[in-house]
Amino acid sequence: MDTIIRGQLTNYPVRFFCASTSSSVEQMRTIHNSTATATAAAGRLLTAAMMMGMMMKNEKDRLTLIVNGNGPIEQITVTGNSRAQAKCDIRYPNIDVFVNEYGKLDVGRAVGAGTLTVIRDIGLKLPYNSTIELVSSEIAEDIAYYYAASEQIPTVCSLGVLVQPDNSVLCAGGFIIQVMPTCPEKVVDYLENIIKELPSITTMLKNNMTEIDIINEIFKKGGYDYKIEENISPEYYCDCSYEKIEGILKSLGREELENILKEQQEIKLKCHFCNKKYDFDIGRILKSLKID
């Protein structure tokens, strides 16, 4: 079962999130039939969105992360909520498998140069929207840079997806650590040094380390106590429905629907997040609007 824990240091203003998302990323891979490099790229963004979603306060708050690059994958879009439910669209999930000089999946090459856009809909008139240039296109560094540049929150982010030879996901997860402005410099220095010493997140997960084990690995060497404030099960979740999509079609208005009806009686649509297919009778929709 996938898990995300949220907590903070007892005596210092540092908060953290640590996630194991193997099942969710595997579900994403199965839906999109993605190749290994596409799975690694999109799985990292999906994991980040699940942790970032937990930072929102209200049940109806929504988060969207969009990576646009000039690499072959072109675009990855993930939307999520405060309950760590998220869904993903990969524009080109069947890209070639790229491997870097270290024998690792080359996510940076798959994504290419581009931007990361973060949209937070927290019930205001307009959603909060911020776009930054990608600094590495490896996703984790880009998430950390987003927080530093757009929200002035020093952040450490680690994300990883380990794909097996048959393309299935062996393990996936990550952590986000954020330091508030009043945090003593000694804590910041400690975090900078300990992060350099850590094994990769996928190595720790592959070795059956739990989220608590990983947090212990980060903080216990420095003698920092912490408390866990929340432990939830994230999931790959698409909330599309016949009613929602029909509502979008109705919003097109009478003229547009009648123009469609001149060419075709039915519309077949597919959800980009879950691949579920929907068939709509345009004539029936017009009648339901009483505009026939």
Secondary structure, 3 states (H helix, E strand, C coil): CCEEEEEEECCCCEEEEEEECHHHHHHHHHHHCCCHHHHHHHHHHHHHHHHHHCCCCCCCCEEEEEEEECCCCCEEEEEEECCCEEEEEECCCCCCCCECCCCCECHHHHHCCEEEEEEEECCCCCCEEEEEECCCCCCHHHHHHHHHHHCCCCEEEEEEEEECCCCCEEEEEEEEEEECCCCCHHHHHHHHHHHHHCCCHHHHHHCCCCHHHHHHHHHHHHCCCEEEEEEECCEECCCCCHHHHHHHHHCCCHHHHHHHHHHCCEEEEECCCCCCEEEEEHHHHHHHCCCC
